[in-house]
Every structure is written in C-alpha cells, then in structure tokens.
Amino acid sequence: MRHLLIILLLLPMAALSQELVAPVTNWVATVDSATQQIMLRWNPSADSTTLGYHICTGNPCLDYDTVFGRFDTNYICLDHSSLEQHTYRLHVFDSTYNVSKLTPAFGNVVLEAEVPDCETAVSTRWTPYEGIPEWPSHPTIHYILWERLEPFDTAFVSHFSANHGTPMEHTFSIPESTTRVWLRVEVLREEDDFHAFSNIVMVERRTSDTASVVAINNITYDSIHTAIDLTFEVDTAFEYTLYRSIDGSPWQLVESFHPNQSPYHYHVIDINPHDSLHCYQLSARDACGINPKFSPTKCVSIPSPPPPSVYFPTAIILGDPANGTFLPMIQGLQGTLYELHIYNRMGILVYHTTNPTLGWTPHPDTPQGVYTYRLRCQFNDNNIKTHLGTVLLIK
C-alpha cells in the first residue's frame, strides 16, 4: 500500500518527465459476456522496463486506477455500468516512473432494444465505438448485430451488419411464437483481430396469453336494495368486462374492471324492478387485447314488484314506545325521491326528512293537537305522487 501511494504521488510528476516508454498501440473497451461488466484490454508494452499501466476516465481525464505488471493487460471496471457510456485513456510507466503518451479516449458501446407490447417488431440502437486506433485510416470497421431468439436459438447468430458512420440502429421482425430476444453488438476490423462487444440486452415479448378462469359462480336478485349480486371466479392477472341482456335485448356493456381477488363480488344497482329477466356474461381479453374469452351465460329472474300502497297513522300518542312515532308504511317505493314534511296548525314546519325509514317522534313539549303532513315520493310504477293529510297528536 505504501509503494502504491508513492507511485500514485509520483505519476503526475512523471508525466512531466521525458517520454522514454513505448506507448500502447492497441486498446479496446468491451463488455465481458459472463459478468456484463466493462472490460479494458490492451497489448503489452514493447518496453522491457515497463512497471505497469495507469488508467484514467472522463474528460478531462481523471485518475481511475493503476495496474502493475507488464503483461497484466486486462482490467474490469467494477463500478461502471455497461448500460452507460464511459471513456477511458491509459499510458505506460516504467520503474523510474517515466510515462508514455496517453492513448486517445476510447469507450464502450451501449445497446438498447425494445419490443412494443403484442407486436413483433424489434427496434435496436447503439452508440458508436470511440477511439478506434488509427481511425479513420481503417474504413473497414463495422458493426454486427447478433441475436438469439427463445425458444428457437441456443446461441447468438449474426443478424445485421452496418458500417462505421452509418446510423447505428436496426428494426426487424420476429416470429409470433418468440417469447424473448437476446441481442448484442460486435465491433470488428477486418484487417486484424480487433473486436469489441456491447452489453447484452434481453427483451421479453408480451404474448397473447389468456385468462385461465372466466366464470360467473353465483347470481342473485336483492329485492330490498333492487340490485343484482354476482360472484366471479377469475384470473386476477387480466382485465374483465361484464355484459348484460335485459329481457332478450342485445348485449350491453356494464363495466370493465381489474379484480384484485378471486372469487370476486360485484353489485349491479341500476335495476328496474319491472324487468323480468337479467342475463350476464363475463369476458376476459388476452394480454394483447384480442381474442376475448367469455364465461357461460347466467340469468336471474326478477319477481314482479308489489303494487304501490301507502298507509298513514291517523293518531300518535306522545311518549308511547309503540305508537309515539308518525311513520308512513309504504310498499313499492323506488328511487331516492322521498320527502316528508309535517306542519303545525299555524303552518310552521316542525319536521322534515328524506329518509323513508325515519319518522316523526314529537318532543315531550310538543303541544297536543292536529298536524298536517305532506309526503312526496316515487313508486316502482315510475309514478311520483304527493299525499296530504292530518294526524292527531294525543298526550
């Protein structure tokens, strides 16, 4: 550690000394296929006095690390992601801390790819390789896009070639049955063994899977709340659409929803009690929004509603638990329209409610006498009626 510190302190000073060390003449930034980490490679220095190599990164070039050993010419950049583009430079130093000229900046190739949901077109693009030695005197440098398709290919196969300077992108189609696409770009020069690789990209293709279960387990009519209760057996990974037919009418959409559990309970509340038969179907579209899968149809009969009727007490007894409340007894009530007003003989409002389950229970100090009521409500025959009358309060 002490020797390393001394060397690092002396390197900047050594950079000012005479360049007696042979420079590196070939270098490459690639991505290791096993670890998917950026790996730097270069040829060993031709100078027998070489002690090691100094690596810097960025612009301006900042100290990154030092490698000792003339033939130790591989370096893995553990803290640099292969999904981001980086640049590197390096020079040689000998045992007396003389240094060579820094190489030009060179960097890794970053590949990106995507397959839109439910489509077969794969779009790829990659960054050009930077700092190829002696470029542009070698115009034969080009890129090869390698691909591996699952479940067909067991190894990468050459797919597309592009020359340096042309757009670094390519779009191609894959078979419908493909589930995954593995991609990698290789940079090479025909004159020698120079080659580098980009990161490996894996793209999953969303295929048209269908729901495993689509069923209506139970359907009942709730006459008290004028609603229909349904229970579904579903696959929670999919979106569902509920349809209904009323008394043989064409199917109509009720609602689309994404259930969070199975079985799943659903309430249909906009029910007309004069309907005779409600039939329901549940459908689940596949992951690509095609080929809907339908459940068997299930129906429920709606009993005929009771005829509208209203009974009003003619007298109430103040403080009597059984007969001390004025509450109309209504049959066939429908909807939310309900208004009950009660006035004293001077025409002053003494009670008002919109809740058909609540009645007027007079205060103990309420005077005995005749009171007028006015009730306005809607019945299940869709008629809105107003009832006027009087009630006697007895103490």
C-alpha positions in Angstrom: 0.0 0.0 0.0 2.9 2.4 0.8 4.5 1.7 -2.5 1.3 2.2 -4.3 0.8 5.6 -2.6 4.3 6.7 -3.6 3.7 5.7 -7.2 0.4 7.5 -7.4 2.0 10.6 -6.0 4.9 10.4 -8.4 2.8 9.7 -11.5 1.8 13.4 -12.1 5.5 14.4 -11.7 6.5 11.5 -14.0 4.1 12.9 -16.6 6.3 15.9 -16.9 9.5 13.8 -17.5 10.8 12.7 -20.8 8.6 10.1 -22.6 11.0 7.2 -22.8 8.4 4.4 -22.5 6.9 2.8 -25.6 3.2 3.8 -25.8 0.3 1.4 -26.1 -0.6 0.9 -29.7 -3.8 -1.2 -29.5 -6.6 -0.9 -27.0 -10.3 -1.8 -26.7 -13.2 -1.3 -24.3 -15.6 -4.3 -24.4 -18.2 -6.0 -22.2 -17.4 -9.3 -20.6 -20.0 -11.8 -21.7 -20.2 -13.6 -18.3 -20.3 -10.7 -15.9 -21.7 -8.0 -18.2 -19.1 -5.6 -16.9 -16.9 -3.2 -18.9 -13.5 -4.8 -19.5 -10.5 -2.9 -20.9 -7.8 -4.7 -22.9 -4.6 -3.6 -24.4 -1.5 -5.0 -25.9 1.6 -5.4 -23.6 4.1 -2.6 -23.8 7.1 -3.3 -26.0 9.4 -1.8 -23.4 11.0 -4.3 -21.1 11.3 -1.8 -18.3 7.5 -1.4 -18.1 6.3 -1.4 -14.5 2.5 -1.1 -15.2 -0.3 1.0 -16.7 -2.2 3.9 -15.4 -5.9 4.3 -16.3 -7.9 7.5 -16.2 -11.5 8.2 -17.2 -13.7 11.0 -18.3 -13.0 14.4 -19.9 -10.8 15.9 -18.5 -9.1 12.6 -17.8 -9.3 11.9 -14.1 -7.3 9.2 -12.2 -9.2 5.9 -12.2 -6.8 3.1 -11.2 -3.3 1.7 -11.7 -2.4 -1.8 -13.0 1.0 -3.2 -12.1 2.8 -5.8 -14.4 3.9 -5.5 -17.9 1.7 -8.4 -19.1 -1.3 -7.7 -16.9 -3.3 -6.1 -19.7 -6.9 -6.8 -18.7 -9.0 -4.7 -16.4 -12.6 -4.9 -15.3 -14.3 -1.7 -14.4 -16.4 -3.0 -11.4 -18.1 0.4 -10.6 -19.0 1.4 -14.2 -22.3 0.1 -15.6 -22.2 -1.3 -19.0 -25.6 0.3 -19.7 -23.9 3.7 -19.6 -21.3 5.1 -22.0 -17.8 5.8 -20.5 -14.5 6.9 -21.9 -11.0 5.8 -20.9 -7.3 6.7 -21.6 -4.2 5.0 -20.4 -0.4 5.3 -20.5 2.6 3.1 -19.6 5.0 3.9 -16.8 8.4 2.2 -16.2 10.4 1.5 -13.0 11.8 5.1 -12.9 8.2 6.5 -13.4 8.8 7.7 -16.9 5.5 7.6 -18.8 4.3 7.1 -22.3 1.9 9.3 -24.3 -1.8 8.9 -23.2 -3.9 7.0 -25.7 -6.8 8.8 -27.3 -10.1 8.5 -25.5 -11.9 5.2 -26.2 -15.2 3.9 -24.8 -17.7 1.1 -24.6 -20.7 0.5 -26.9 -24.2 0.7 -25.3 -27.0 -1.2 -26.9 -30.7 -0.6 -26.3 -33.7 -2.6 -27.7 -37.5 -2.7 -27.2 -40.5 -4.7 -28.5 -43.8 -2.9 -28.1 -46.4 -5.0 -26.3 -48.1 -7.6 -28.5 -46.0 -6.6 -31.6 -43.3 -8.5 -33.5 -41.1 -5.5 -34.5 -37.8 -5.3 -32.5 -36.2 -1.8 -32.5 -32.4 -1.6 -31.7 -30.0 1.3 -31.5 -26.4 1.5 -30.2 -23.7 4.1 -29.6 -20.7 4.2 -32.0 -17.4 2.9 -30.8 -15.0 5.7 -29.8 -11.2 5.9 -30.1 -10.5 3.1 -32.6 -6.7 3.0 -33.0 -5.6 5.0 -36.1 -9.1 5.7 -37.1 -10.2 6.8 -39.8 -7.4 5.1 -41.7 -9.3 1.8 -41.4 -12.7 2.3 -43.1 -13.5 -1.4 -43.0 -14.5 -1.3 -39.3 -18.2 -2.2 -39.0 -20.8 -3.5 -36.5 -22.6 -6.8 -36.4 -25.9 -7.2 -34.5 -26.1 -10.7 -33.0 -29.4 -12.1 -31.9 -30.7 -15.2 -30.1 -34.4 -16.0 -30.1 -36.2 -18.0 -27.5 -37.4 -20.7 -27.7 -35.6 -21.4 -31.0 -31.9 -20.4 -30.8 -29.3 -21.9 -28.4 -26.6 -19.5 -29.4 -26.2 -16.0 -30.8 -26.4 -15.8 -34.6 -25.3 -13.0 -36.9 -28.3 -10.9 -38.0 -27.3 -7.5 -39.4 -24.2 -5.6 -40.4 -23.6 -1.8 -40.5 -20.5 0.2 -41.5 -19.0 2.8 -39.2 -20.5 6.2 -39.8 -24.0 4.9 -40.9 -27.0 5.1 -38.5 -26.4 2.8 -35.5 -30.0 1.3 -35.5 -32.0 -1.5 -36.9 -35.6 -2.7 -36.8 -36.6 -6.3 -37.6 -39.5 -8.7 -37.1 -39.6 -11.9 -35.1 -41.9 -14.9 -35.2 -45.2 -14.6 -33.3 -44.1 -17.6 -31.1 -41.0 -15.8 -29.9 -41.0 -15.1 -26.1 -37.6 -13.5 -25.6 -35.0 -11.8 -27.7 -31.3 -11.6 -26.7 -29.1 -9.0 -28.6 -25.5 -8.0 -28.7 -23.4 -5.8 -31.0 -19.9 -6.6 -32.0 -17.4 -4.1 -33.3 -14.6 -5.5 -35.6 -12.0 -4.6 -38.1 -11.3 -7.0 -40.9 -7.5 -6.4 -41.1 -6.7 -7.8 -37.7 -8.3 -9.4 -34.6 -9.6 -6.1 -33.2 -13.2 -6.6 -31.9 -15.3 -5.3 -29.0 -18.8 -6.2 -27.7 -21.6 -4.2 -26.3 -23.8 -5.1 -23.4 -26.2 -8.0 -23.8 -29.9 -6.9 -24.0 -32.8 -9.2 -23.2 -36.3 -8.1 -24.3 -39.3 -10.1 -23.2 -42.2 -10.1 -25.7 -45.7 -9.8 -24.2 -47.7 -12.5 -26.0 -51.4 -13.2 -26.1 -51.9 -15.3 -23.0 -55.5 -15.8 -22.0 -57.1 -16.0 -18.6 -57.2 -19.4 -17.1 -60.6 -19.0 -15.4 -63.6 -16.9 -16.5 -66.8 -17.9 -14.7 -69.9 -16.5 -13.0 -70.3 -18.6 -9.9 -73.4 -17.1 -8.5 -76.1 -14.6 -9.3 -79.0 -13.4 -7.1 -81.5 -10.6 -7.0 -81.7 -8.4 -3.9 -85.3 -7.2 -3.8 -84.7 -5.0 -0.7 -82.0 -2.9 -2.5 -83.2 -3.5 -6.0 -79.8 -4.9 -7.0 -78.2 -8.0 -8.5 -75.2 -9.6 -6.8 -72.7 -11.6 -8.8 -69.7 -13.7 -7.8 -67.0 -14.3 -10.3 -64.2 -16.9 -10.5 -61.4 -15.0 -12.2 -57.7 -14.9 -13.1 -56.5 -11.7 -11.4 -53.8 -11.0 -14.0 -56.4 -9.9 -16.5 -58.9 -7.1 -17.1 -62.6 -8.2 -17.4 -65.7 -6.8 -19.0 -69.2 -7.5 -17.8 -72.1 -7.6 -20.3 -75.8 -8.0 -19.7 -79.0 -8.6 -21.7 -82.4 -7.4 -20.3 -85.4 -9.4 -21.4 -83.7 -10.6 -24.5 -82.3 -7.2 -25.6 -78.9 -7.0 -27.3 -75.8 -7.4 -25.1 -74.8 -4.1 -23.4 -71.5 -3.3 -21.6 -72.0 -2.8 -17.9 -68.4 -2.1 -16.8 -64.7 -3.1 -17.2 -62.7 -3.8 -14.1 -59.5 -5.4 -12.9 -60.3 -7.8 -10.0 -57.8 -7.9 -7.1 -59.0 -11.3 -5.7 -60.9 -14.4 -6.6 -63.7 -15.1 -6.1 -64.7 -11.5 -6.8 -68.0 -10.0 -5.8 -69.8 -7.4 -7.9 -73.1 -5.5 -7.5 -75.3 -4.1 -10.3 -77.5 -1.5 -8.7 -79.3 0.2 -11.7 -82.1 -2.4 -11.8 -85.6 -1.7 -12.9 -87.9 -3.9 -10.8 -90.3 -4.1 -13.8 -87.7 -6.1 -15.8 -88.4 -9.8 -16.0 -85.0 -11.4 -16.8 -81.4 -10.3 -16.5 -78.7 -12.3 -18.2 -74.9 -11.7 -17.7 -71.7 -12.7 -19.4 -68.1 -12.0 -18.3 -65.3 -11.7 -20.7 -61.5 -11.5 -20.3 -59.4 -10.3 -23.2 -55.9 -11.7 -23.6 -52.8 -9.7 -22.8 -52.8 -8.2 -26.2 -56.4 -7.1 -26.2 -57.6 -9.6 -28.7 -59.4 -13.0 -28.7 -61.8 -12.4 -25.8 -62.7 -15.4 -23.7 -66.4 -15.5 -22.5 -67.9 -17.2 -19.5 -71.1 -19.2 -19.8 -74.2 -17.0 -19.6 -76.1 -16.9 -16.3 -79.5 -15.4 -15.8 -81.7 -14.3 -12.9 -85.5 -13.7 -12.8 -86.8 -10.6 -11.2 -90.1 -11.1 -9.4 -92.9 -8.7 -10.1 -92.8 -5.7 -7.7 -95.6 -5.3 -5.2 -98.3 -2.8 -6.1 -97.8 0.7 -4.7 -99.5 1.5 -1.5 -99.2 3.9 1.5 -100.7 3.7 5.0 -100.7 6.7 7.3 -101.4 6.6 11.0 -104.3 8.8 12.0 -103.1 9.5 15.5 -100.0 9.1 17.6 -99.6 9.1 21.4 -96.8 11.3 22.8 -94.2 9.2 24.6 -95.8 5.8 23.7 -93.0 3.4 22.6 -95.3 1.6 20.2 -97.5 4.4 18.9 -95.4 7.5 19.6 -93.9 7.9 16.0 -95.5 9.0 12.8 -94.0 6.8 10.1 -95.9 6.1 6.8 -95.9 2.4 5.8 -95.1 2.4 2.1 -95.0 -0.5 -0.3 -93.4 -0.3 -3.8 -91.2 2.7 -3.1 -88.5 3.3 -5.8 -85.5 5.6 -6.2 -84.3 8.3 -3.9 -87.2 10.7 -4.2 -88.8 10.8 -0.7 -89.8 14.0 1.2 -91.9 14.1 4.3 -93.0 17.5 5.8 -95.1 18.0 9.0 -96.6 21.4 9.9 -98.5 22.6 13.0 -101.8 24.4 12.6 -100.1 27.7 12.2 -98.3 26.4 9.1 -94.9 26.2 10.7 -92.7 23.3 9.7 -92.0 21.1 12.7 -90.4 18.1 11.0 -88.7 17.2 7.7 -86.9 14.0 6.4 -85.8 12.4 3.2 -85.2 9.0 4.8 -88.1 6.6 4.4 -87.0 4.7 7.5 -87.3 7.7 9.8 -90.5 9.1 11.2 -91.6 12.0 13.4 -91.3 11.4 17.1 -92.6 14.6 18.8 -90.7 16.3 21.6 -92.3 15.9 25.1 -93.1 19.7 25.0 -94.9 19.5 21.6 -98.5 20.7 22.0 -101.4 18.3 21.6 -103.5 18.8 18.5 -103.9 18.3 14.8 -100.8 18.4 12.5 -100.7 18.4 8.7 -98.3 16.1 6.7 -97.2 16.3 3.1 -95.4 13.3 1.5 -93.9 13.3 -1.9 -92.3 10.1 -3.3 -91.7 7.9 -6.3 -93.1 4.3 -6.7 -92.0 1.3 -8.7 -94.5 2.1 -11.4 -92.4 5.2 -12.1 -95.2 7.5 -10.8 -94.4 10.4 -8.5 -97.2 11.1 -6.1 -97.9 13.7 -3.4 -100.0 12.7 -0.3 -101.6 15.3 2.0 -103.4 14.6 5.3 -103.6 15.2 9.0 -102.5 13.3 12.1 -103.8 13.8 15.7 -101.2 14.1 18.5 -102.5 12.9 21.8 -100.9 13.4 25.2 
